Amino acid sequence: MMRRSLPLLLFAALALLYPLLVAGSEVYQRLGALVVLSAIGASAWNLIGGYAGQVSVGHAVFFGAGAYAALAGYAQFGMPPVAGAPIGVAVAILIAALIGVPTLRLSGHYFSMATIAVAELVRVLVTNWEWLGGAQGISGPAVPRTVLDLSFTSAVPYYYIFLAVLAAILFGTWRIEKSRMGFYLRAIKDSERAARSLGVAAGRYKLYAYMLSAGLTAVAGALYAIMFGFIDPESGCGILISVKMLIMAALGGAGLLFGPLVGALILVPLEEISNSLLGGKGAGLTFVVYGAMIVVIARFLPSGLLALFAGRMRPAGKPSETEPSHAA
Amino acid sequence: MLLEASRLTMAFGAFKAVDDASVAVNEGEVLGLIGPNGAGKSTFFNCLTGDLRPTSGTVHFDGRDVTRLTPEQRARLGIARTFQVPLTFESMSVLDNVMIGAFLRHHAAAAARDKALTVIGEVGLLGFADASAKSLGTPGRKRLEIARALASDPKVLLLDEAMAGLTPAEIRAGIDLVRQIHRRGITLVIVEHIMEVIVSLADRVVVFHQGREIARGTPSEVTRHELVIEAYLGKRHAAKLSGGAA
C-alpha cells in the first residue's frame, strides 16, 4: 500500500505547489493549466475509450457542447459562462444517449468511424448555425463583470480550478475501477460475447460509460471556454480535439487511471514547444505529427507508457512446470 | 424439465444448420450432444444460450419462455456456458476473470472476490489466481472458463467441447472436474467430439447429423445405433463393420 501511495502523495504535493515553483514565469503557469485541462478531457475519454475499449474519435462533439453552452449562455442571455456548463453537460449526455444507442452496437473500427462521422456532421452544423456564432464563433465576457465570470489575467486560478476538477474525476474513476462497473467494462473490452454469457448487460454498461464520459468531456469543454473566452467550430468541435484526447490516453496508457495524465504531461509541453518553434506555419503539420504518433503508439506501445511499469500481473511461468494440470 | 428446446430450426439463408430439433434436459442430468463435424451441435447449443436467435421454435428454461431473451438475461436466470475456443478475458488475472462471473450474484467487489476465490480453489487453479489469463495454456483456459461460469451460480452449465485439444491425462482430469460439478447439483449439457468423454459422463445422449436428430438414448445404446455408426463412419465402413459382426 505504502509503495503505491507514496509516489502518489509526492506527485500530488508537486502538483499543488507547481504554480509556486514556477512563480516567476507566466508561460509555465499557463502551461501547467493547459496540461491539467487536457488531462481532464483525456481522462473523461478514458472511461469509454480506455476502460470499455470503445475507441471514440468523436468526443469533440461533447467538448463542443460544454464549450458552446458556456459561451452561448453569455452571448445570448448574459449568463456567467460557468452557469452554462451544467447545460452543456446535460446536452452532451443527451447527445451521447442518442448516438450511443445505434453506434455502440458497432464493433471495433466501425464504432470509431461512426463517431468521426457524427462529429464532423456536428462541426458542419455548428459552422452554419448563426445562433452559435456560425463560422466566426462566439466570445465570452471581455472584462469580468463579477468574480462569477471566472475571468482572470493570471493562469494560476485556472490551474487550481482545473486541478480540483481533475482530482474529482480521477477519484471517481478510481472508485468505478474498483467496482462491478469497472470490472464489467474491462470484460466488455476483452470479449463482449464472453461478458454477456456471464450476465453482463454489455449494451447498457457501454451506454452508461459513454454518457458519463460525454458529460465529463463537456466539463473539459466548458472549462476551456471559460479560460480562453472564445470558441469557434474548429476549437470547439474540430477533429483534432477528439484525436488529442485519444492520443494522450493511448500514450500514457488507455484504461489505466493515470494514463491520460501522463500522456498530457508529455504531449502538451511538446505541442507548445513545436507551436512556438514553427509559429503560425505549423498548422497543417500538427495533423501530420498526430498521425505519426498514432502509428507509433499502435505499433510499439499499444498499452501505453504506464503499462511498461505496471508489473501487477505475474505470468504463469513456463507451461511445462506450472501449467495447472488437469490432474491436480 | 429444466431446459427444453421445441422444434428448433436455425436457418442461415437456405441452409438449415438445425432442422426441427427438439431436446429436453431434465434437472440434475448430464445430457450429451454428439454428432460429426457440421452436424449442427454448436448452432443448437448457441440457440440454447441466446447467442443465436432461432428462425423458428422455442426454448423454455425453468418454466419460462426464453426464446427472445439475450445471453445476459439467460445468464441471470441460471444458464452458464463455456466456449469451444476459450474466450477468457486476456488482459485480466485469473481471479479477475472469475470475479466477472461472481459479480452476477454478488454486487460488492469484496463478496465477488471471496466467491471467486472459493470457485478457483474448487477447480484447482488456486496457485494461479494472480497469474494473467493470457499466460495459461489451453487446459488452463478451459478450466478458467468453467470456473468463471461456476462463479455465476448457474442451474445449468453448457460445455461446448470442453475437452477438445487436451491430452488423454488432461481429459481424465477434466472428466473428474465435470463429475465434481455435477455432484453439486448442477445440470450439464455437454457438446463433445470425444466418445470417451460422452460414455463416461452422459446419462443420455442426443445424436445430431446434418441438422437433425438421428438418435437418442443412453451412451451405449446410441453407440450401437446403426444410423449413428453410419453418420460417423460413412455407409461403406458401417456396412463392413456390421458385416464383420454377423
Interface residues (C-beta under 8 A of the other chain):
Chain A: K178 S179 R180 F183 Y184 R186 A187 K189 D190 S191 R193 A194 A195 R196 S197 L198 G199 V200 A201 A202 G255 M313 R314 P315 A316 G317 P319 T322 E323 P324 S325 H326 A327 A328
Chain B: T49 D51 T70 P71 E72 A75 R76 A80 R81 F83 L87 T88 F89 E90 S91 M92 S93 D96 M99 I100 G101 F103 L104 H107 A108 A109 A112 G124 L125 G127 F128 D130 A131 S132 K134 S135 L136 G137 P139 G140 R143 R148 A149 S152 L166 A169 E170 I171 R172 A173 G174 L177
